[in-house]
Amino acid sequence: MNYWLMKSEPAECSVDDALAAPNATVPWVGVRNYQARNYMRDTMRVDDGVLFYHSSCAEPGIVGIARVASTPYPDPTQFDQKSHYFDAASKPEEPRWQLVDVQVLRKIRNITLPELRATPQLEELLVLKKGNRLSITPVEPKHWKAILKLADKA
């Protein structure tokens, strides 16, 4: 089993939006970075653990525990000319962008960046590394366990 941190802007898709979706499951649309796409396409497996992270908001942080709920498939937004994520170079017969569905299992209190940085066991967590702007990053099992412990603290 692998673990991932997946960033979403709450204005695009919040943890509450995901929980309100059928089966609390949403397609992870709009990834337009090749490395993040490759994680979804080549490495993610159904039932991998996901830390649902709110980014580009007043208090960025981990707000939910989720799982990968599908195998990868073409992101339909790449073909939609009205979409912010439209990619004219991507063709239906050879799609450039993939996505997976993500199912939120539970909402947690916001574990903010300052709290993550203040936790010694998480000093190597990729999201905390300077210059790391990827929307999807792998999470080590030891970091996953430490974050679940933080999530269970009141």
Accessible surface in RSA format (square Angstrom, percent):
REM  Atomic radii and reference values for relative SASA: ProtOr
REM  Chains: A
REM  Algorithm: Lee & Richards
REM  Probe-radius: 1.40
REM  Slices: 20
REM RES _ NUM      All-atoms   Total-Side   Main-Chain    Non-polar    All polar
REM                ABS   REL    ABS   REL    ABS   REL    ABS   REL    ABS   REL
RES MET A   1   151.09  78.2  76.01  50.3  75.08 178.8  66.39  56.4  84.71 112.2
RES ASN A   2    58.77  40.5  55.73  53.9   3.04   7.3   6.94  16.7  51.83  50.1
RES TYR A   3    36.52  17.1  33.83  19.2   2.69   7.0   4.96   3.7  31.56  38.9
RES TRP A   4     4.22   1.7   4.22   2.0   0.00   0.0   4.22   2.2   0.00   0.0
RES LEU A   5     0.44   0.2   0.44   0.3   0.00   0.0   0.44   0.3   0.00   0.0
RES MET A   6     0.00   0.0   0.00   0.0   0.00   0.0   0.00   0.0   0.00   0.0
RES LYS A   7    37.15  18.1  29.15  17.9   8.00  19.1   9.82   8.8  27.33  29.1
RES SER A   8    13.31  11.2   6.48   8.7   6.83  15.7   9.03  19.2   4.28   6.0
RES GLU A   9    78.98  45.3  76.25  57.7   2.72   6.5  11.09  21.5  67.89  55.4
RES PRO A  10    36.16  26.4  27.98  25.5   8.17  29.7  28.34  23.4   7.82  48.6
RES ALA A  11   106.73  98.1  61.15  94.4  45.59 103.7  73.75 103.9  32.98  87.4
RES GLU A  12   102.72  59.0  71.03  53.7  31.68  75.4  23.25  45.0  79.47  64.9
RES CYS A  13    28.51  21.6  28.32  31.6   0.18   0.4  21.43  54.3   7.08   7.6
RES SER A  14    15.31  12.9  15.31  20.4   0.00   0.0  10.71  22.8   4.60   6.4
RES VAL A  15     1.57   1.0   1.57   1.4   0.00   0.0   1.57   1.4   0.00   0.0
RES ASP A  16    74.15  51.9  69.12  68.8   5.04  11.9  29.35  69.1  44.81  44.7
RES ASP A  17    71.12  49.8  62.12  61.8   8.99  21.3  19.57  46.1  51.54  51.4
RES ALA A  18     0.00   0.0   0.00   0.0   0.00   0.0   0.00   0.0   0.00   0.0
RES LEU A  19    68.53  38.2  49.12  35.1  19.41  48.8  49.39  34.7  19.14  51.5
RES ALA A  20    89.34  82.1  49.08  75.7  40.26  91.6  60.89  85.7  28.45  75.4
RES ALA A  21    22.13  20.4  11.27  17.4  10.86  24.7  17.26  24.3   4.87  12.9
RES PRO A  22   115.89  84.5 100.70  91.8  15.20  55.2 112.54  92.9   3.36  20.9
RES ASN A  23   122.24  84.3  99.63  96.3  22.62  54.5  23.86  57.4  98.38  95.1
RES ALA A  24    18.13  16.7  16.03  24.7   2.10   4.8  16.03  22.6   2.10   5.6
RES THR A  25    34.15  24.3  24.00  24.3  10.15  24.2  21.07  28.3  13.08  19.8
RES VAL A  26    16.13  10.6  15.89  14.4   0.25   0.6  16.13  14.0   0.00   0.0
RES PRO A  27    66.00  48.1  58.40  53.2   7.60  27.6  58.40  48.2   7.60  47.2
RES TRP A  28    15.59   6.3  12.98   6.3   2.60   6.1  10.19   5.4   5.40   8.8
RES VAL A  29    56.54  37.2  39.69  35.9  16.85  40.6  39.69  34.5  16.85  45.7
RES GLY A  30    11.73  14.5   0.00   N/A  11.73  14.5   1.78   4.9   9.95  22.3
RES VAL A  31     9.45   6.2   4.51   4.1   4.94  11.9   9.12   7.9   0.33   0.9
RES ARG A  32    72.06  30.3  41.18  21.0  30.88  73.5  41.88  57.2  30.18  18.3
RES ASN A  33    63.46  43.8  59.81  57.8   3.65   8.8  19.36  46.6  44.09  42.6
RES TYR A  34   112.53  52.5 110.30  62.8   2.23   5.8  92.27  69.3  20.26  25.0
RES GLN A  35    93.83  52.5  88.63  64.8   5.19  12.4  29.12  62.0  64.70  49.1
RES ALA A  36     0.00   0.0   0.00   0.0   0.00   0.0   0.00   0.0   0.00   0.0
RES ARG A  37    26.24  11.0  26.24  13.4   0.00   0.0   0.00   0.0  26.24  15.9
RES ASN A  38    49.69  34.3  49.10  47.4   0.59   1.4  13.00  31.3  36.69  35.5
RES TYR A  39    39.59  18.5  39.46  22.5   0.12   0.3  26.34  19.8  13.25  16.3
RES MET A  40     0.00   0.0   0.00   0.0   0.00   0.0   0.00   0.0   0.00   0.0
RES ARG A  41    98.87  41.5  86.98  44.3  11.89  28.3  32.86  44.9  66.01  40.0
RES ASP A  42    71.19  49.9  52.98  52.7  18.21  43.1  29.14  68.6  42.05  41.9
RES THR A  43    55.77  39.7  52.26  53.0   3.51   8.4  35.98  48.3  19.79  29.9
RES MET A  44     2.72   1.4   0.05   0.0   2.67   6.4   0.07   0.1   2.65   3.5
RES ARG A  45   133.86  56.2 130.79  66.7   3.07   7.3  62.29  85.1  71.57  43.4
RES VAL A  46    65.68  43.2  48.45  43.9  17.23  41.5  48.45  42.1  17.23  46.7
RES ASP A  47    74.33  52.1  73.03  72.7   1.30   3.1  24.35  57.3  49.98  49.8
RES ASP A  48     3.60   2.5   3.41   3.4   0.20   0.5   0.00   0.0   3.60   3.6
RES GLY A  49     2.76   3.4   0.00   N/A   2.76   3.4   2.76   7.6   0.00   0.0
RES VAL A  50     0.00   0.0   0.00   0.0   0.00   0.0   0.00   0.0   0.00   0.0
RES LEU A  51     0.00   0.0   0.00   0.0   0.00   0.0   0.00   0.0   0.00   0.0
RES PHE A  52     0.00   0.0   0.00   0.0   0.00   0.0   0.00   0.0   0.00   0.0
RES TYR A  53     5.94   2.8   5.94   3.4   0.00   0.0   1.59   1.2   4.35   5.4
RES HIS A  54    24.15  13.2  24.15  16.8   0.00   0.0  13.31  13.7  10.84  12.6
RES SER A  55    19.11  16.1  18.98  25.3   0.13   0.3  12.02  25.6   7.09   9.9
RES SER A  56    89.16  75.3  43.55  58.1  45.61 105.1  35.23  75.0  53.93  75.6
RES CYS A  57    46.68  35.3  19.83  22.1  26.85  63.1  28.53  72.3  18.14  19.6
RES ALA A  58   108.43  99.7  64.47  99.5  43.96 100.0  77.55 109.2  30.88  81.8
RES GLU A  59   112.86  64.8 105.35  79.7   7.51  17.9  34.77  67.2  78.09  63.8
RES PRO A  60    37.41  27.3  36.81  33.6   0.60   2.2  36.81  30.4   0.60   3.7
RES GLY A  61     0.00   0.0   0.00   N/A   0.00   0.0   0.00   0.0   0.00   0.0
RES ILE A  62     0.00   0.0   0.00   0.0   0.00   0.0   0.00   0.0   0.00   0.0
RES VAL A  63     9.91   6.5   9.91   9.0   0.00   0.0   9.91   8.6   0.00   0.0
RES GLY A  64     0.00   0.0   0.00   N/A   0.00   0.0   0.00   0.0   0.00   0.0
RES ILE A  65    10.95   6.2  10.95   8.2   0.00   0.0  10.95   7.9   0.00   0.0
RES ALA A  66     1.05   1.0   0.00   0.0   1.05   2.4   0.00   0.0   1.05   2.8
RES ARG A  67    61.73  25.9  61.73  31.5   0.00   0.0  17.54  24.0  44.19  26.8
RES VAL A  68     0.24   0.2   0.24   0.2   0.00   0.0   0.24   0.2   0.00   0.0
RES ALA A  69    26.39  24.3   4.95   7.6  21.44  48.8   4.95   7.0  21.44  56.8
RES SER A  70    21.03  17.8  15.67  20.9   5.35  12.3  20.19  43.0   0.84   1.2
RES THR A  71    93.32  66.4  89.09  90.3   4.23  10.1  61.97  83.2  31.34  47.4
RES PRO A  72    40.44  29.5  22.66  20.7  17.78  64.6  22.66  18.7  17.78 110.5
RES TYR A  73    80.16  37.4  78.12  44.4   2.04   5.3  67.75  50.9  12.40  15.3
RES PRO A  74    58.51  42.6  53.98  49.2   4.52  16.4  53.98  44.6   4.52  28.1
RES ASP A  75     0.27   0.2   0.27   0.3   0.00   0.0   0.00   0.0   0.27   0.3
RES PRO A  76    78.62  57.3  72.01  65.6   6.61  24.0  74.39  61.4   4.23  26.3
RES THR A  77    25.58  18.2  24.61  25.0   0.97   2.3  25.57  34.3   0.01   0.0
RES GLN A  78     0.00   0.0   0.00   0.0   0.00   0.0   0.00   0.0   0.00   0.0
RES PHE A  79    66.02  33.0  43.71  27.1  22.31  58.1  46.31  28.1  19.71  56.4
RES ASP A  80    68.20  47.8  61.17  60.9   7.04  16.6  21.22  50.0  46.98  46.9
RES GLN A  81   147.84  82.7 121.36  88.7  26.48  63.0  29.42  62.6 118.42  89.8
RES LYS A  82   199.42  97.3 162.19  99.5  37.23  88.6 113.50 102.2  85.92  91.5
RES SER A  83    24.81  21.0   8.50  11.3  16.30  37.6  13.33  28.4  11.47  16.1
RES HIS A  84   162.70  88.9 125.53  87.3  37.17  95.1  85.76  88.4  76.94  89.5
RES TYR A  85    48.86  22.8  45.89  26.1   2.97   7.7  28.00  21.0  20.86  25.7
RES PHE A  86    74.62  37.3  51.56  31.9  23.05  60.0  51.56  31.3  23.05  66.0
RES ASP A  87    22.42  15.7  18.04  18.0   4.39  10.4  10.44  24.6  11.99  12.0
RES ALA A  88    68.07  62.6  54.42  84.0  13.65  31.0  56.68  79.8  11.39  30.2
RES ALA A  89    59.70  54.9  35.70  55.1  24.00  54.6  44.33  62.4  15.38  40.7
RES SER A  90     7.40   6.3   0.00   0.0   7.40  17.0   1.18   2.5   6.22   8.7
RES LYS A  91   100.08  48.8  99.74  61.2   0.33   0.8  67.84  61.1  32.23  34.3
RES PRO A  92    95.33  69.5  76.18  69.4  19.15  69.6  77.35  63.9  17.98 111.7
RES GLU A  93   146.06  83.9 106.35  80.5  39.72  94.6  72.60 140.4  73.46  60.0
RES GLU A  94   137.23  78.8 128.57  97.3   8.66  20.6  42.87  82.9  94.36  77.0
RES PRO A  95    40.14  29.3  23.16  21.1  16.98  61.7  23.16  19.1  16.98 105.6
RES ARG A  96    81.12  34.1  73.94  37.7   7.18  17.1  14.87  20.3  66.24  40.1
RES TRP A  97    11.01   4.4  11.01   5.3   0.00   0.0  10.91   5.8   0.09   0.2
RES GLN A  98    26.00  14.5  25.58  18.7   0.42   1.0   2.47   5.3  23.53  17.8
RES LEU A  99     0.02   0.0   0.02   0.0   0.00   0.0   0.02   0.0   0.00   0.0
RES VAL A 100     0.28   0.2   0.28   0.3   0.00   0.0   0.28   0.2   0.00   0.0
RES ASP A 101    28.46  19.9  28.46  28.3   0.00   0.0   1.76   4.1  26.70  26.6
RES VAL A 102     0.00   0.0   0.00   0.0   0.00   0.0   0.00   0.0   0.00   0.0
RES GLN A 103    39.24  21.9  39.24  28.7   0.00   0.0   0.75   1.6  38.49  29.2
RES VAL A 104     5.12   3.4   0.00   0.0   5.12  12.3   0.00   0.0   5.12  13.9
RES LEU A 105   101.03  56.3  69.97  50.1  31.06  78.1  72.91  51.2  28.12  75.7
RES ARG A 106    95.87  40.3  91.63  46.7   4.25  10.1  50.29  68.7  45.58  27.6
RES LYS A 107   108.81  53.1  85.26  52.3  23.55  56.1  53.29  48.0  55.52  59.1
RES ILE A 108    14.44   8.2   2.00   1.5  12.44  30.0  10.97   7.9   3.47   9.4
RES ARG A 109    84.80  35.6  65.50  33.4  19.30  45.9  57.65  78.8  27.15  16.5
RES ASN A 110    47.30  32.6  31.76  30.7  15.54  37.4  22.82  54.9  24.48  23.7
RES ILE A 111     0.00   0.0   0.00   0.0   0.00   0.0   0.00   0.0   0.00   0.0
RES THR A 112    26.69  19.0  26.69  27.1   0.00   0.0  17.26  23.2   9.43  14.3
RES LEU A 113    34.06  19.0  34.06  24.4   0.00   0.0  34.06  23.9   0.00   0.0
RES PRO A 114    94.07  68.6  85.07  77.5   8.99  32.7  90.01  74.3   4.05  25.2
RES GLU A 115    49.71  28.5  43.49  32.9   6.22  14.8  30.27  58.6  19.44  15.9
RES LEU A 116     0.17   0.1   0.00   0.0   0.17   0.4   0.00   0.0   0.17   0.5
RES ARG A 117   144.44  60.6 116.17  59.2  28.27  67.3  52.92  72.3  91.52  55.5
RES ALA A 118    80.76  74.3  47.93  74.0  32.83  74.7  60.15  84.7  20.62  54.6
RES THR A 119    15.02  10.7  12.56  12.7   2.47   5.9   9.41  12.6   5.61   8.5
RES PRO A 120   105.61  77.0  91.24  83.2  14.37  52.2  99.90  82.5   5.71  35.5
RES GLN A 121   112.98  63.2  95.00  69.4  17.99  42.8  56.73 120.8  56.25  42.7
RES LEU A 122     0.00   0.0   0.00   0.0   0.00   0.0   0.00   0.0   0.00   0.0
RES GLU A 123   124.53  71.5 108.50  82.1  16.02  38.2  33.45  64.7  91.08  74.4
RES GLU A 124    94.13  54.0  87.41  66.1   6.71  16.0  38.30  74.1  55.83  45.6
RES LEU A 125     2.26   1.3   1.88   1.3   0.38   0.9   2.26   1.6   0.00   0.0
RES LEU A 126    67.12  37.4  66.24  47.4   0.88   2.2  66.24  46.5   0.88   2.4
RES VAL A 127    13.36   8.8   2.69   2.4  10.67  25.7   2.73   2.4  10.63  28.8
RES LEU A 128    26.17  14.6   7.05   5.0  19.12  48.1   7.60   5.3  18.56  50.0
RES LYS A 129    79.33  38.7  72.69  44.6   6.64  15.8  49.84  44.9  29.49  31.4
RES LYS A 130   212.73 103.8 173.99 106.8  38.75  92.3 127.06 114.4  85.67  91.3
RES GLY A 131    69.38  85.6   0.00   N/A  69.38  85.6  38.00 104.3  31.38  70.3
RES ASN A 132    38.36  26.5  17.72  17.1  20.65  49.7  13.61  32.8  24.75  23.9
RES ARG A 133   210.68  88.5 185.57  94.6  25.12  59.8  64.37  88.0 146.32  88.7
RES LEU A 134    31.21  17.4  27.39  19.6   3.82   9.6  29.62  20.8   1.58   4.3
RES SER A 135    33.40  28.2  31.21  41.7   2.19   5.0  29.08  61.9   4.32   6.1
RES ILE A 136     0.12   0.1   0.00   0.0   0.12   0.3   0.12   0.1   0.00   0.0
RES THR A 137     2.05   1.5   2.03   2.1   0.02   0.0   0.93   1.3   1.11   1.7
RES PRO A 138    46.24  33.7  42.39  38.6   3.84  14.0  42.68  35.2   3.56  22.1
RES VAL A 139     8.13   5.3   0.28   0.3   7.85  18.9   1.80   1.6   6.32  17.1
RES GLU A 140    98.29  56.4  95.99  72.6   2.30   5.5  22.17  42.9  76.13  62.2
RES PRO A 141    68.01  49.6  67.82  61.8   0.19   0.7  67.99  56.1   0.02   0.1
RES LYS A 142   132.50  64.6 122.22  75.0  10.28  24.5  73.87  66.5  58.63  62.5
RES HIS A 143     4.00   2.2   4.00   2.8   0.00   0.0   1.27   1.3   2.73   3.2
RES TRP A 144    24.64   9.9  24.64  11.9   0.00   0.0  15.83   8.4   8.82  14.3
RES LYS A 145   132.53  64.7 130.09  79.8   2.44   5.8  79.73  71.8  52.80  56.2
RES ALA A 146    10.39   9.6   4.68   7.2   5.72  13.0   8.46  11.9   1.93   5.1
RES ILE A 147     0.00   0.0   0.00   0.0   0.00   0.0   0.00   0.0   0.00   0.0
RES LEU A 148    46.26  25.8  46.13  33.0   0.12   0.3  46.26  32.5   0.00   0.0
RES LYS A 149   147.87  72.1 142.36  87.3   5.51  13.1  88.83  80.0  59.04  62.9
RES LEU A 150    13.41   7.5  13.41   9.6   0.00   0.0  13.41   9.4   0.00   0.0
RES ALA A 151    11.40  10.5   0.00   0.0  11.40  25.9   0.00   0.0  11.40  30.2
RES ASP A 152   102.72  72.0  69.27  69.0  33.45  79.1  33.15  78.0  69.57  69.4
RES LYS A 153   125.08  61.0 117.81  72.3   7.27  17.3  76.10  68.5  48.98  52.2
RES ALA A 154   141.32 129.9  72.74 112.3  68.58 156.0 102.58 144.5  38.74 102.6
END  Absolute sums over single chains surface
CHAIN  1 A     8274.2       6703.1       1571.2       4537.6       3736.7
END  Absolute sums over all chains
TOTAL          8274.2       6703.1       1571.2       4537.6       3736.7
